[in-house]
Amino acid sequence: MTPEIAQIALTMLLFMFLFLGSGLWIALSLLGIGWIGLFFFSSVPVEKAMATSIWQTNASWTLAALPLFIWMGELLFRARLSETLFQGLSPWLAWLPGRLLHVNVAGCGIFAAVCGSSAATAATIGRMSLPELDARGYNQRISIGSLAGSGTLGLLIPPSIIMIVYGVSADVSIVRLFLAGVFPGLMVMGLFMSYIVVASLINRDVAPQEIERMPIVERIRRSRGLIPVVVLIGGVIGSIYGGIATAIEAAAGGVIGALVLSAFNRSLTFSMFRDSLLAATRLSCMIFLILSGAAFLTTSLAYSGLPAAIASWVASLNLHPYALMAALCVLYVILGCFIEGISMIVLTATVVLPLVTQAGFDLLWFGVFIIMVVETAQITPPLGFNLFVIQGLTGQNIFKVAGATLPFFFLLLVGIVIITIFPEIVTWLPSTLDHV
């Protein structure tokens, strides 16, 4: 790496810490760093580069699915979905060792397919499940840990907002990314539920031992509100997988389905419709602004030659590809304690993606890998963002919450190792699209 490139890297890094540390919005920080890079280290007109890069990014037809999926989640969120989940899942999971603790995992898994946000998933399911579990005598430690860990599924299980952002940043098919997240998401849920089963068998005090006998007719009756939501989610994903609809068409169908379900359970009012639309608009605008800043920063870095120089420098170190993945895993876990997941991906994509490509990794697989790492960062003791969400729900000391979450933190690391050793878990389902 030449002294000139090192000076550019140091200057950009310094201003990044300065902007982010001052509390400036992530998007404005990215725009500011990009402006400094172009103004001081290139002869390219800043205004032309900014206009071109921002337009090219936001004019992407792929991004049209983003606000639609967000709106679908907002509609179902306001349709009392969390109550429906607990009431509908509990009769079917009570026979497993650990009993209703599994509702945390399964409930977060289903809500994740609607919401796409780990913090919102943990907060919404937690408001319903934690008081119920406490009242019934379940071990508070494992109740908190399973909720914090399962809340991270909001990033991985499709349709996922962060997957759309990564797909645009890495120029990877959104449809394939959605399919790539299905088996890893189910695998993580399986790891969490297996841990709860083992913990319950080892320690009988984890969950009450008495089992409530319930006729099959009563189980179905309690689940009647859950079935339409599961059918809607399955229809959205199934229409994409079956080639019936594109991601945008499936998202539009999901919005229509969410409106119908909301009307059916009498939660659709003008106030609810307006609030959901405004919330979806705010979140979409925030993400689009971050993507605009990242696109401009990418253009700035490209003109400076920094990404290519760093890629060449890392290549000269002759790191084993898995050593590179391990280093990136540590980097993202540390970053995730301070920066939100979407911002973290768009902030680092320009430098990281060339390194990953050069190391011979599939960008589709890497997308799921990095999302699972971001999931892990959300519950990294004691600074993970989800830990503070759970602390706000429970009022417990942050270190107690972090200790309760630690087993699920390690289970996520196990999941990352598994998809690294067996990448087919990620790539097999998307590869079947070639035969559909």
C-alpha positions as CSV (number, residue, x, y, z in Angstrom):
1,M,0.0,0.0,0.0
2,T,1.5,3.3,-1.1
3,P,1.9,6.2,1.3
4,E,-0.7,8.2,-0.7
5,I,-3.3,5.5,-0.3
6,A,-2.5,5.1,3.3
7,Q,-3.0,8.8,3.8
8,I,-6.4,8.6,2.1
9,A,-7.4,5.6,4.2
10,L,-6.3,7.3,7.5
11,T,-8.1,10.6,6.6
12,M,-11.4,8.9,5.6
13,L,-11.3,6.7,8.7
14,L,-10.6,9.6,11.0
15,F,-13.6,11.6,9.6
16,M,-15.8,8.5,9.8
17,F,-15.1,8.2,13.6
18,L,-15.5,11.9,14.0
19,F,-18.9,12.0,12.2
20,L,-20.3,8.9,13.8
21,G,-19.0,9.8,17.2
22,S,-20.6,13.2,17.0
23,G,-24.1,11.6,16.7
24,L,-24.5,12.6,13.1
25,W,-27.0,10.5,11.1
26,I,-25.4,7.5,9.4
27,A,-26.5,8.6,6.0
28,L,-25.2,12.2,6.4
29,S,-21.9,10.8,7.7
30,L,-21.5,8.6,4.6
31,L,-22.3,11.6,2.3
32,G,-19.8,13.8,4.2
33,I,-17.0,11.3,4.0
34,G,-17.7,10.8,0.3
35,W,-17.6,14.5,-0.3
36,I,-14.3,14.8,1.6
37,G,-12.8,12.0,-0.5
38,L,-13.8,13.5,-3.8
39,F,-13.0,17.1,-2.9
40,F,-9.5,16.5,-1.5
41,F,-8.3,13.4,-3.3
42,S,-9.7,13.6,-6.8
43,S,-10.4,16.0,-9.6
44,V,-13.9,14.7,-10.2
45,P,-16.7,17.3,-9.8
46,V,-18.5,16.5,-6.5
47,E,-22.0,17.5,-7.6
48,K,-21.9,15.4,-10.8
49,A,-20.6,12.3,-9.0
50,M,-23.2,12.7,-6.2
51,A,-26.1,13.2,-8.5
52,T,-25.1,10.2,-10.7
53,S,-24.4,7.8,-7.9
54,I,-27.5,8.5,-5.9
55,W,-29.8,8.4,-9.0
56,Q,-28.3,5.1,-10.2
57,T,-28.8,3.5,-6.8
58,N,-32.4,4.7,-6.1
59,A,-33.6,4.2,-9.6
60,S,-33.1,0.4,-9.2
61,W,-36.4,-1.4,-9.8
62,T,-35.3,-4.1,-7.3
63,L,-35.7,-1.6,-4.5
64,A,-39.4,-1.2,-5.2
65,A,-40.0,-4.4,-3.1
66,L,-38.5,-2.8,0.0
67,P,-41.2,-0.3,1.0
68,L,-43.9,-2.9,0.2
69,F,-42.5,-5.5,2.5
70,I,-42.0,-2.9,5.2
71,W,-45.7,-1.8,4.8
72,M,-46.9,-5.4,5.0
73,G,-45.0,-5.9,8.2
74,E,-46.4,-2.6,9.7
75,L,-50.0,-3.7,8.8
76,L,-49.6,-7.1,10.4
77,F,-47.8,-5.6,13.4
78,R,-50.8,-3.4,14.1
79,A,-53.3,-6.3,13.5
80,R,-52.5,-7.8,17.0
81,L,-50.3,-10.5,15.4
82,S,-48.2,-11.0,18.6
83,E,-51.3,-12.0,20.6
84,T,-52.4,-14.4,17.8
85,L,-49.0,-16.0,17.7
86,F,-48.8,-16.8,21.4
87,Q,-52.4,-18.2,21.5
88,G,-52.0,-20.1,18.3
89,L,-48.6,-21.7,18.9
90,S,-48.8,-22.6,22.6
91,P,-51.3,-25.5,22.2
92,W,-49.0,-27.2,19.7
93,L,-45.6,-26.7,21.5
94,A,-46.6,-27.5,25.1
95,W,-45.7,-31.2,24.7
96,L,-42.0,-30.5,24.0
97,P,-39.6,-30.4,27.0
98,G,-39.3,-26.7,27.8
99,R,-43.0,-26.3,26.7
100,L,-44.0,-22.7,26.2
101,L,-40.4,-21.5,25.9
102,H,-40.5,-22.8,22.4
103,V,-43.2,-20.1,21.6
104,N,-40.4,-17.5,21.9
105,V,-38.5,-19.3,19.1
106,A,-41.3,-20.2,16.9
107,G,-43.2,-16.9,17.5
108,C,-40.1,-14.9,16.6
109,G,-39.5,-17.1,13.5
110,I,-43.0,-16.4,12.2
111,F,-43.0,-12.7,13.2
112,A,-39.5,-12.3,11.6
113,A,-41.0,-13.3,8.2
114,V,-43.4,-10.3,8.7
115,C,-41.2,-7.7,10.3
116,G,-37.6,-8.0,9.1
117,S,-36.2,-6.2,12.2
118,S,-34.5,-8.0,15.0
119,A,-35.2,-5.3,17.6
120,A,-38.9,-5.0,16.7
121,T,-39.3,-8.8,16.7
122,A,-37.8,-9.2,20.2
123,A,-39.8,-6.3,21.5
124,T,-43.1,-7.3,20.1
125,I,-42.9,-11.0,21.0
126,G,-41.4,-10.2,24.4
127,R,-44.3,-7.9,25.4
128,M,-46.6,-10.8,25.0
129,S,-44.5,-13.8,26.0
130,L,-42.4,-12.7,29.0
131,P,-45.3,-11.8,31.3
132,E,-47.1,-15.1,30.3
133,L,-43.9,-17.2,31.0
134,D,-43.2,-15.4,34.3
135,A,-46.8,-15.9,35.5
136,R,-46.6,-19.6,34.7
137,G,-43.4,-20.1,36.6
138,Y,-40.9,-20.5,33.8
139,N,-37.2,-19.9,34.5
140,Q,-36.7,-16.2,33.9
141,R,-33.1,-16.6,32.7
142,I,-33.8,-18.9,29.8
143,S,-37.0,-17.0,29.0
144,I,-34.9,-13.8,28.5
145,G,-32.1,-15.6,26.6
146,S,-34.4,-17.5,24.2
147,L,-36.2,-14.2,23.4
148,A,-33.1,-12.2,22.8
149,G,-31.5,-14.9,20.6
150,S,-34.7,-15.6,18.6
151,G,-35.3,-11.9,18.1
152,T,-32.3,-11.9,15.7
153,L,-34.2,-14.1,13.3
154,G,-35.8,-10.9,12.0
155,L,-32.7,-10.4,9.9
156,L,-32.4,-13.9,8.5
157,I,-35.8,-15.3,7.7
158,P,-37.2,-13.9,4.4
159,P,-38.6,-11.6,3.4
160,S,-35.9,-9.7,5.1
161,I,-35.2,-5.9,4.7
162,I,-31.4,-6.3,5.2
163,M,-31.3,-9.0,2.5
164,I,-32.8,-6.5,0.0
165,V,-30.2,-3.9,1.1
166,Y,-27.3,-6.4,0.7
167,G,-28.6,-7.7,-2.6
168,V,-28.6,-4.1,-4.0
169,S,-25.1,-3.4,-2.6
170,A,-23.6,-6.7,-3.9
171,D,-25.7,-6.9,-7.1
172,V,-27.1,-10.3,-6.0
173,S,-30.6,-11.6,-6.9
174,I,-33.1,-10.7,-4.1
175,V,-35.1,-13.8,-4.9
176,R,-32.1,-16.1,-4.5
177,L,-31.1,-14.3,-1.3
178,F,-34.6,-14.9,0.1
179,L,-34.4,-18.6,-0.7
180,A,-30.8,-18.8,0.6
181,G,-32.0,-17.6,4.1
182,V,-34.8,-20.3,4.5
183,F,-32.7,-23.3,5.6
184,P,-30.2,-21.3,7.7
185,G,-33.2,-19.7,9.5
186,L,-34.8,-23.0,10.2
187,M,-31.4,-24.4,11.3
188,V,-30.9,-21.6,13.8
189,M,-34.5,-22.1,15.1
190,G,-33.6,-25.8,15.4
191,L,-30.4,-25.1,17.4
192,F,-32.3,-22.8,19.8
193,M,-35.2,-25.3,20.4
194,S,-32.7,-28.2,20.8
195,Y,-30.9,-26.2,23.5
196,I,-34.2,-25.5,25.3
197,V,-35.0,-29.2,25.2
198,V,-31.6,-30.3,26.6
199,A,-31.7,-27.6,29.2
200,S,-35.2,-28.6,30.3
201,L,-34.2,-32.3,30.6
202,I,-31.1,-31.5,32.6
203,N,-32.8,-29.0,34.9
204,R,-36.5,-29.7,35.7
205,D,-36.9,-26.2,37.2
206,V,-36.6,-24.6,33.8
207,A,-40.3,-25.2,32.9
208,P,-43.3,-26.4,34.8
209,Q,-43.7,-30.2,34.4
210,E,-47.5,-30.5,34.2
211,I,-48.9,-30.7,30.7
212,E,-52.2,-29.3,29.9
213,R,-54.3,-31.8,27.9
214,M,-56.2,-30.3,25.1
215,P,-58.4,-31.9,22.4
216,I,-57.3,-31.5,18.8
217,V,-60.5,-29.5,18.1
218,E,-59.6,-27.0,20.8
219,R,-56.0,-26.7,19.5
220,I,-57.3,-25.9,16.0
221,R,-59.9,-23.4,17.4
222,R,-57.1,-21.5,19.2
223,S,-55.0,-21.5,16.1
224,R,-57.6,-20.2,13.7
225,G,-56.3,-16.6,13.9
226,L,-52.7,-17.8,13.2
227,I,-53.5,-19.9,10.1
228,P,-54.3,-17.0,7.8
229,V,-51.0,-15.3,8.7
230,V,-49.0,-18.4,8.1
231,V,-50.8,-19.0,4.8
232,L,-50.0,-15.4,3.7
233,I,-46.3,-15.6,4.6
234,G,-46.1,-19.0,2.9
235,G,-47.9,-17.6,-0.2
236,V,-45.5,-14.7,-0.5
237,I,-42.4,-16.9,-0.3
238,G,-44.0,-19.8,-2.3
239,S,-45.0,-17.5,-5.1
240,I,-41.4,-16.3,-5.4
241,Y,-40.0,-19.8,-5.3
242,G,-42.5,-21.2,-7.7
243,G,-41.7,-18.5,-10.2
244,I,-45.3,-17.3,-10.1
245,A,-44.3,-13.8,-9.0
246,T,-41.2,-11.6,-8.8
247,A,-40.2,-10.2,-5.4
248,I,-42.0,-6.9,-6.1
249,E,-45.2,-8.7,-7.2
250,A,-45.1,-11.0,-4.1
251,A,-44.6,-7.9,-1.9
252,A,-47.6,-6.2,-3.5
253,G,-49.6,-9.3,-2.9
254,G,-48.4,-9.4,0.7
255,V,-49.7,-5.9,1.3
256,I,-53.1,-6.7,-0.2
257,G,-53.2,-9.9,1.9
258,A,-52.3,-8.0,5.1
259,L,-55.0,-5.4,4.4
260,V,-57.6,-8.2,3.9
261,L,-56.5,-10.0,7.1
262,S,-56.6,-6.7,9.1
263,A,-60.1,-6.1,7.8
264,F,-61.1,-9.6,8.6
265,N,-60.1,-9.3,12.3
266,R,-61.5,-5.8,12.5
267,S,-58.3,-4.0,13.3
268,L,-58.2,-2.1,10.0
269,T,-59.3,1.4,10.7
270,F,-58.4,4.7,9.0
271,S,-56.1,5.6,11.9
272,M,-54.4,2.2,11.7
273,F,-54.0,2.4,7.9
274,R,-52.5,5.9,8.1
275,D,-50.1,5.0,11.0
276,S,-48.9,1.9,9.2
277,L,-48.3,3.9,5.9
278,L,-46.5,6.7,7.7
279,A,-44.3,4.3,9.7
280,A,-43.4,2.3,6.5
281,T,-42.7,5.6,4.7
282,R,-40.4,6.8,7.5
283,L,-38.4,3.6,7.6
284,S,-38.2,3.3,3.8
285,C,-36.9,6.9,3.5
286,M,-34.3,6.2,6.2
287,I,-33.0,3.1,4.4
288,F,-33.0,4.9,1.0
289,L,-31.1,7.8,2.5
290,I,-28.5,5.4,3.9
291,L,-28.2,3.6,0.5
292,S,-27.8,7.0,-1.2
293,G,-25.0,8.0,1.2
294,A,-23.3,4.6,0.7
295,A,-23.6,4.8,-3.1
296,F,-21.9,8.2,-3.0
297,L,-19.2,7.0,-0.7
298,T,-18.6,4.0,-2.9
299,T,-18.1,6.3,-5.9
300,S,-15.7,8.5,-3.9
301,L,-13.7,5.5,-2.8
302,A,-13.6,4.1,-6.3
303,Y,-12.0,7.3,-7.7
304,S,-9.5,7.3,-4.8
305,G,-8.4,3.7,-5.6
306,L,-8.7,2.7,-2.0
307,P,-10.8,-0.5,-2.3
308,A,-8.5,-1.9,-5.0
309,A,-5.4,-1.0,-3.0
310,I,-6.8,-2.6,0.2
311,A,-7.8,-5.8,-1.8
312,S,-4.3,-6.0,-3.2
313,W,-2.7,-5.5,0.2
314,V,-4.9,-8.2,1.8
315,A,-4.1,-10.6,-1.1
316,S,-0.4,-10.0,-0.6
317,L,-0.8,-11.3,3.0
318,N,-1.7,-14.7,1.6
319,L,-4.4,-15.3,4.2
320,H,-6.2,-18.6,4.1
321,P,-9.8,-17.9,2.9
322,Y,-11.2,-19.2,6.2
323,A,-8.8,-17.0,8.1
324,L,-10.2,-14.0,6.2
325,M,-13.8,-15.1,7.1
326,A,-12.8,-15.4,10.7
327,A,-11.3,-11.9,10.7
328,L,-14.4,-10.4,9.0
329,C,-16.6,-12.2,11.5
330,V,-14.7,-10.6,14.4
331,L,-14.8,-7.2,12.7
332,Y,-18.5,-7.3,12.1
333,V,-19.3,-8.6,15.6
334,I,-17.4,-5.6,17.0
335,L,-19.0,-3.1,14.6
336,G,-22.4,-4.5,15.3
337,C,-22.1,-3.4,19.0
338,F,-22.1,0.2,17.9
339,I,-23.7,0.4,14.4
340,E,-27.1,-0.8,13.2
341,G,-27.0,-3.8,10.8
342,I,-28.1,-2.2,7.5
343,S,-25.7,0.7,8.0
344,M,-22.9,-1.7,8.8
345,I,-23.3,-3.6,5.6
346,V,-23.5,-0.6,3.3
347,L,-20.6,1.1,5.1
348,T,-18.2,-1.8,4.5
349,A,-19.5,-3.3,1.3
350,T,-17.2,-1.3,-1.0
351,V,-14.0,-2.7,0.7
352,V,-15.2,-6.1,1.8
353,L,-17.0,-7.5,-1.3
354,P,-13.8,-7.3,-3.5
355,L,-11.9,-9.2,-0.8
356,V,-14.6,-11.9,-0.5
357,T,-14.7,-12.3,-4.3
358,Q,-10.9,-12.5,-4.6
359,A,-10.9,-15.2,-1.9
360,G,-13.2,-17.3,-4.0
361,F,-16.4,-17.1,-2.0
362,D,-19.9,-16.9,-3.5
363,L,-21.5,-13.5,-2.8
364,L,-24.8,-15.2,-2.4
365,W,-23.4,-17.4,0.4
366,F,-21.5,-14.5,1.9
367,G,-24.8,-12.5,2.1
368,V,-26.3,-15.1,4.5
369,F,-23.0,-15.5,6.3
370,I,-22.7,-11.8,7.0
371,I,-26.4,-11.5,8.0
372,M,-25.8,-14.3,10.6
373,V,-22.7,-12.5,11.8
374,V,-24.8,-9.3,12.2
375,E,-27.4,-11.3,14.1
376,T,-24.6,-12.4,16.5
377,A,-23.5,-8.8,16.9
378,Q,-27.1,-7.9,18.0
379,I,-26.7,-10.1,21.1
380,T,-22.9,-9.7,21.7
381,P,-22.4,-9.3,25.5
382,P,-22.7,-6.7,26.9
383,L,-23.3,-4.1,24.1
384,G,-25.5,-5.9,21.6
385,F,-28.5,-3.8,20.6
386,N,-31.1,-6.5,21.3
387,L,-29.8,-6.8,24.9
388,F,-30.8,-3.2,25.6
389,V,-34.2,-3.9,24.0
390,I,-34.7,-6.8,26.4
391,Q,-33.4,-4.8,29.3
392,G,-36.1,-2.2,28.6
393,L,-38.8,-4.9,28.6
394,T,-37.7,-6.6,31.8
395,G,-36.0,-3.9,33.8
396,Q,-33.1,-6.3,34.6
397,N,-29.5,-5.4,34.9
398,I,-27.8,-5.4,31.5
399,F,-25.1,-7.9,32.7
400,K,-27.9,-10.3,33.8
401,V,-29.5,-10.0,30.4
402,A,-26.2,-10.5,28.7
403,G,-25.5,-13.6,30.8
404,A,-28.9,-15.1,30.0
405,T,-28.3,-14.6,26.3
406,L,-24.7,-16.0,26.2
407,P,-25.7,-19.6,25.3
408,F,-27.7,-18.3,22.3
409,F,-24.8,-16.1,21.3
410,F,-22.6,-19.2,21.1
411,L,-25.3,-21.2,19.3
412,L,-25.3,-18.5,16.6
413,L,-21.6,-18.9,16.3
414,V,-22.1,-22.6,15.9
415,G,-24.6,-21.9,13.1
416,I,-22.0,-19.7,11.3
417,V,-19.4,-22.5,11.5
418,I,-22.0,-25.0,10.2
419,I,-22.8,-22.9,7.1
420,T,-19.1,-22.3,6.5
421,I,-18.3,-26.0,6.6
422,F,-21.5,-27.0,4.7
423,P,-22.2,-24.0,2.3
424,E,-24.9,-26.1,0.5
425,I,-27.2,-25.3,3.4
426,V,-27.3,-21.8,1.9
427,T,-26.8,-22.4,-1.8
428,W,-28.9,-25.6,-2.5
429,L,-32.4,-24.0,-2.4
430,P,-31.5,-21.0,-4.7
431,S,-29.8,-23.4,-7.1
432,T,-33.1,-25.2,-7.7
433,L,-34.4,-22.1,-9.4
434,D,-32.4,-23.2,-12.4
435,H,-34.6,-26.2,-12.7
436,V,-38.0,-24.6,-12.1
